[in-house]
Amino acid sequence: MPMQPFNEKKPSSLSSQIMRVLAKVSPDGHLHGDVLAQAVVNLSRLFTTARATLPLHYLDDSAHASAYFSYFLPVNLSKVQILLDELPEDSGMEASDHPTAVLDLGCGPGTGALALLDWLWHRSPERAESVSVLAADVSHASLRDAEMLWEAYCKEVGISSKRLRCVDGNLEHPLKGDLGKQIVRGGPYDLIIMANCLNELFFASIDPPAERAVVVAKLLPFLAPHGTIMIVEPALRQTARALHHMRNHLLKQGLCTVYSPCLHEGACPALDHPDDWCHEERPWQTPPAIAAIDRDVGFIKDSLKFSYLLLRTDGRTIVTRSPQTFRVVSELRELKGEKRAWLCNATGRPEVGRLDRKASPHNAAVDAWHRGAIVQIERIVRKEREGKVSPVGRIESDAAVKIVRSV
């Protein structure tokens, strides 16, 4: 596929339509002020440091539901839309000869479904009106909220879409019972969304990543030939490394390939060292309501952090792969006399730097490296000193560097 030119990073933002819908609609028993702020703190703690105590039906709790709706839903919705922007144009999401079919598993209050509906409406109102979404969750209250948000958005933009079907079911065994029947009936799917739900499955299992890989493997046959499974997980070391392990299980069986973010199907090199993990950080224009809660609780939500996989069965990849093409998997670090970043591709996860005195027009693109960017490097040199090869690869002044794709 042709290389895309480098563009400066632009912060993602919620559409005015989403902002108005969220301002108008609220779940039963919605909280406000200091009580809401404390509920956000409590739920954030359950999502991070106290994950082991996160209840299975946590969104059935009215305080948790209010906190999620007011704070976490807008954040997670933006993450889904960022990844929708990353899909190829012929993925069945826009121009197509059939209605777009989507499966949103672990949907909560319809975050993924709403993200998709809004994303489609801004590109093609006709596609938004014809999209068909099957949304599933274990929480009856969340499914009611999903229907409420969907209807409110359709009313806001003036479309008559009634193509949201909500069903409760066991996500650890999605093909059983009524959920399984609905999944079979609704396929094949152009998109299957699993946003922030895989990490909550098989929590007490001996090998959770292996169990989760089985679930994803069972869903792959229901993808359309051009379809994608979108998996979004928190940017925590524990959850991200579990996602890397699950990825390895799937790819080892040859059941699918990674469209993005990985530039290879080999074992994840981030798992070679116990302190490493891979995640994204994308700029975000913080909505006023989120900024107000941040001020109350001491959070800063000016960027979107997450780990993800876009899996396909057609072999498509976000860029043409080569040993000279890398994903930047860290921030660009400015050290004394040089700049460095960690990169990743089929050759491994090298640390690569350019000395300031080696800066030139050929390698000027290094100055614009950022986490998530895909870059191409003509040559990396590893110098030897006292019989040992330097662990840091160097970019010389005559080596061409360019950014193939920004985030």
C-alpha positions in Angstrom: 0.0 0.0 0.0 1.3 3.6 -0.6 3.1 5.3 2.2 1.2 8.1 3.9 2.8 11.4 4.5 3.8 12.6 7.9 1.2 14.8 9.6 1.6 16.7 12.8 -0.3 15.1 15.7 -3.7 16.6 16.1 -5.7 16.0 19.3 -8.8 13.9 19.0 -12.0 15.4 20.3 -15.6 14.4 20.9 -18.1 15.6 18.3 -20.6 18.3 19.3 -23.4 15.8 18.7 -21.9 13.4 21.3 -21.3 16.3 23.7 -25.0 17.3 23.5 -26.3 13.8 23.9 -24.2 13.1 27.0 -25.3 16.4 28.5 -28.9 15.6 27.9 -29.0 12.0 28.8 -28.0 10.4 32.1 -28.6 7.0 33.7 -31.0 6.4 36.6 -29.7 7.8 39.9 -27.1 10.0 38.2 -24.7 11.7 40.6 -23.3 15.2 40.6 -20.7 17.4 42.3 -18.5 16.0 45.0 -20.4 12.7 45.1 -19.8 12.1 41.4 -16.1 13.0 41.8 -15.7 10.5 44.6 -17.5 7.8 42.6 -15.0 8.5 39.8 -12.1 8.1 42.2 -13.5 4.8 43.5 -14.1 3.3 40.1 -10.7 4.4 38.9 -9.1 2.6 41.9 -11.0 -0.5 41.0 -9.8 -0.3 37.4 -6.1 0.2 38.4 -4.6 -0.6 41.9 -7.6 -2.7 43.2 -8.4 -4.7 40.0 -8.5 -7.9 42.0 -11.7 -6.7 43.8 -13.5 -5.4 40.7 -17.0 -7.0 40.8 -18.2 -8.8 37.7 -21.4 -6.7 37.6 -19.8 -3.4 38.7 -21.9 -1.3 36.3 -25.1 -2.5 38.0 -24.0 -0.4 40.9 -25.6 3.1 40.4 -22.5 5.0 41.7 -20.2 3.1 39.4 -22.6 3.5 36.5 -22.7 7.3 37.0 -18.9 7.5 37.2 -18.5 5.4 34.1 -21.1 7.4 32.2 -19.7 10.8 33.1 -16.0 10.2 32.9 -14.9 6.9 31.4 -17.4 6.6 28.6 -16.3 9.7 26.8 -12.7 8.7 27.1 -13.2 5.2 25.9 -15.5 6.4 23.1 -12.7 8.5 21.7 -10.3 5.6 21.8 -12.6 3.5 19.6 -12.9 6.4 17.2 -9.2 6.8 16.9 -8.9 3.1 15.9 -11.8 3.4 13.5 -9.7 6.1 11.8 -6.9 3.6 11.5 -8.9 1.0 9.6 -8.4 0.8 5.8 -11.0 2.5 3.6 -12.2 -0.8 2.2 -13.0 -2.4 5.6 -16.7 -2.3 5.0 -17.3 0.6 7.4 -18.1 3.3 4.8 -18.8 2.7 1.1 -20.0 -0.8 0.6 -22.6 -2.8 -1.2 -24.1 -4.1 2.0 -25.2 -2.7 5.4 -22.4 -2.5 7.9 -22.7 -5.2 10.5 -21.0 -4.8 13.9 -20.7 -6.9 17.1 -20.0 -5.0 20.3 -19.0 -7.5 23.0 -18.8 -6.3 26.6 -20.5 -3.1 25.4 -21.2 -1.6 28.8 -23.5 1.4 28.2 -23.0 1.1 24.4 -19.6 2.9 24.2 -18.4 1.2 21.1 -21.8 1.3 19.3 -22.2 5.0 20.0 -18.6 5.7 18.9 -19.3 3.9 15.6 -22.7 5.6 15.0 -21.2 9.0 15.5 -18.1 8.2 13.4 -20.2 6.9 10.5 -22.7 9.8 10.7 -19.9 12.3 10.2 -18.7 10.5 7.1 -21.9 9.2 5.6 -25.3 9.7 7.2 -26.7 7.0 4.9 -24.3 4.4 6.3 -25.1 5.5 9.9 -28.8 4.9 9.2 -28.2 1.4 7.8 -25.6 0.2 10.3 -26.6 -2.9 12.3 -25.1 -3.4 15.8 -25.5 -6.4 18.1 -24.4 -5.2 21.6 -23.9 -7.7 24.4 -23.1 -7.3 28.1 -23.7 -9.1 31.4 -25.3 -5.9 32.9 -29.0 -5.4 32.2 -28.7 -1.8 33.4 -25.8 -1.1 31.0 -27.8 -2.5 28.1 -30.7 -0.2 28.9 -28.3 2.8 28.9 -26.9 1.6 25.6 -30.4 1.7 24.0 -31.1 5.1 25.6 -27.9 6.6 24.2 -28.4 5.1 20.8 -32.0 6.5 20.6 -30.9 9.9 21.9 -28.1 10.2 19.3 -30.4 9.2 16.4 -32.9 11.8 17.6 -30.1 14.4 17.8 -28.9 13.9 14.3 -32.3 13.2 12.7 -31.9 9.6 11.6 -34.4 6.8 12.2 -32.0 3.9 12.7 -33.5 1.1 14.8 -30.7 -1.3 14.1 -29.3 -1.8 17.6 -30.1 -5.1 19.3 -29.0 -5.6 22.9 -28.6 -9.0 24.4 -27.2 -10.2 27.7 -24.9 -13.2 27.8 -21.8 -14.8 29.2 -18.9 -13.3 27.4 -16.6 -16.1 28.4 -18.8 -18.4 26.3 -20.2 -16.0 23.7 -21.4 -18.7 21.3 -23.7 -20.4 23.9 -27.3 -19.7 24.7 -29.3 -16.8 23.2 -26.2 -14.7 22.7 -24.6 -17.4 20.6 -27.8 -17.6 18.4 -27.8 -13.9 18.0 -24.2 -13.8 17.0 -24.6 -16.5 14.4 -27.7 -14.9 13.0 -26.2 -11.4 12.8 -22.9 -12.3 11.0 -20.7 -12.0 9.1 -19.4 -8.8 10.8 -17.4 -6.0 9.3 -16.2 -5.1 12.8 -16.2 -6.9 16.2 -15.4 -4.5 19.1 -14.1 -5.8 22.4 -13.3 -2.6 24.4 -12.0 -2.9 27.9 -13.7 -6.3 28.5 -11.1 -9.0 27.7 -9.1 -8.2 30.8 -12.2 -8.8 32.9 -12.7 -12.4 31.6 -11.2 -15.5 33.2 -9.7 -13.4 35.9 -9.3 -16.4 38.3 -8.1 -18.8 35.5 -4.6 -20.4 35.7 -3.8 -18.9 32.3 -6.2 -16.0 31.5 -4.5 -15.0 28.2 -4.9 -18.5 26.8 -8.5 -18.6 27.8 -9.1 -15.2 26.2 -7.4 -16.3 23.0 -9.9 -19.2 22.8 -12.8 -16.7 22.9 -11.3 -14.5 20.2 -10.5 -17.6 18.1 -14.1 -18.6 18.2 -15.2 -15.2 16.9 -12.8 -15.0 14.0 -14.9 -17.2 11.7 -17.8 -14.7 12.0 -15.7 -11.9 10.5 -16.5 -10.7 6.9 -13.5 -11.3 4.6 -12.5 -7.7 5.0 -13.5 -7.5 8.7 -11.6 -6.5 11.8 -11.6 -7.5 15.4 -10.8 -4.4 17.5 -9.5 -5.1 21.0 -8.9 -2.2 23.3 -7.4 -2.7 26.8 -6.1 -0.4 29.6 -2.6 0.9 29.3 -1.5 -0.8 32.5 1.5 -3.1 32.6 -0.6 -6.0 33.9 -3.4 -5.8 31.3 -1.1 -4.8 28.4 1.2 -7.7 29.0 -1.8 -10.1 29.3 -2.9 -8.7 25.9 0.6 -9.4 24.4 0.4 -13.0 25.7 -3.0 -13.5 24.2 -1.8 -12.1 20.9 1.1 -14.7 20.9 -1.4 -17.5 21.5 -3.5 -16.5 18.5 -0.7 -15.8 16.1 1.1 -19.0 17.1 -1.9 -20.9 15.8 -2.0 -18.9 12.5 -5.6 -18.0 13.1 -5.2 -14.3 12.1 -2.7 -11.5 11.5 -2.2 -8.2 13.1 -3.2 -5.2 11.0 -2.0 -2.8 13.7 -0.1 -1.9 15.9 2.4 -4.7 15.4 4.6 -4.8 12.3 5.2 -8.6 12.6 3.5 -11.8 13.6 6.4 -13.0 15.7 6.5 -13.3 19.5 6.0 -10.0 21.2 9.5 -8.7 22.2 8.0 -6.6 25.0 7.5 -9.8 26.9 11.3 -10.5 27.0 11.7 -8.3 30.0 9.2 -8.3 32.9 9.1 -4.5 33.2 8.2 -3.8 29.5 4.9 -3.4 27.9 3.5 -1.7 24.8 0.8 1.0 24.9 -0.4 4.1 23.0 -0.7 7.7 24.1 -2.7 9.9 21.7 -3.3 13.6 22.2 -6.9 14.5 23.3 -8.9 17.6 23.6 -10.4 17.3 27.0 -14.2 18.1 27.2 -15.1 20.7 29.8 -17.1 18.2 31.9 -14.1 15.8 32.1 -11.8 18.7 32.9 -14.1 19.8 35.7 -13.9 16.3 37.3 -10.2 16.2 36.8 -9.9 19.5 38.8 -12.0 18.0 41.6 -10.1 14.7 41.9 -6.6 15.7 40.8 -6.5 13.7 37.6 -5.1 14.9 34.3 -6.9 13.5 31.2 -5.2 15.4 28.4 -4.2 12.3 26.4 -5.7 8.9 25.7 -3.6 5.9 26.9 -4.5 2.4 25.9 -3.2 -0.9 24.4 -4.9 -2.4 21.4 -4.9 -5.0 18.6 -6.6 -4.8 15.2 -6.8 -8.4 14.0 -7.8 -9.5 10.5 -7.9 -12.7 8.5 -7.1 -11.2 5.1 -3.4 -10.5 5.8 -3.8 -6.7 5.4 -1.3 -4.6 7.3 -1.3 -0.9 8.2 2.0 -0.3 6.2 4.2 -2.5 4.0 6.5 -4.3 6.3 10.3 -4.5 6.0 13.4 -4.8 8.3 13.9 -1.1 7.9 10.3 -0.2 9.0 9.7 0.2 12.8 7.0 1.3 15.2 8.1 3.8 17.8 7.1 2.3 21.1 8.3 4.9 23.6 8.5 8.6 23.9 11.5 10.3 22.2 14.0 10.9 25.0 16.3 13.9 24.9 19.5 12.9 26.6 22.7 14.8 26.9 24.0 15.1 23.4 21.5 12.7 21.8 17.9 11.6 21.2 16.8 8.0 21.7 13.6 5.9 21.4 12.6 2.3 21.6 11.5 0.8 18.3 9.8 -2.5 17.4 9.5 -4.7 14.3 10.3 -8.3 13.3 13.9 -7.9 14.2 13.1 -7.1 17.9 12.7 -4.2 20.2 15.9 -2.1 19.8 16.8 1.1 21.4 18.0 3.5 18.7 19.5 7.0 19.0 21.0 9.8 17.0 23.8 11.9 18.4 23.2 15.6 18.1 26.4 16.1 16.2 25.2 13.5 13.7 22.0 15.5 12.9 21.5 16.2 9.2 18.8 16.8 6.6 18.9 13.1 5.9 17.8 12.1 9.5 15.9 15.2 10.5 12.7 13.2 10.9 14.1 11.7 14.2 13.3 15.1 15.8 9.6 14.4 15.2 9.5 10.8 16.4 6.7 10.1 18.8 5.0 7.0 20.4 3.0 5.1 17.9 4.6 6.6 14.8 5.8 4.2 12.1 9.3 5.1 10.8 11.7 3.9 8.2 15.5 3.9 8.8 17.9 3.2 6.0 20.7 2.0 8.3 21.3 1.4 12.0 24.9 1.0 13.2 26.0 -0.9 16.3 29.5 0.0 17.2 31.9 -2.3 19.0 34.0 -1.3 21.9 36.4 -3.5 23.9 34.9 -6.6 22.2 31.3 -5.7 23.1 28.6 -4.5 20.7 26.8 -1.4 21.9 23.2 -2.2 23.0 22.1 1.1 21.4 21.8 1.3 17.7 23.0 4.6 16.1 21.8 6.6 13.1 24.6 8.2 11.2 24.4 11.5 9.5 24.1 10.0 6.0 21.4 7.5 6.9 17.9 8.5 5.5 15.1 8.5 8.1 11.4 9.3 7.4 8.1 9.0 9.1 5.9 6.6 7.1 2.8 7.2 9.2 2.1 9.4 12.2 -0.6 8.7 14.8 
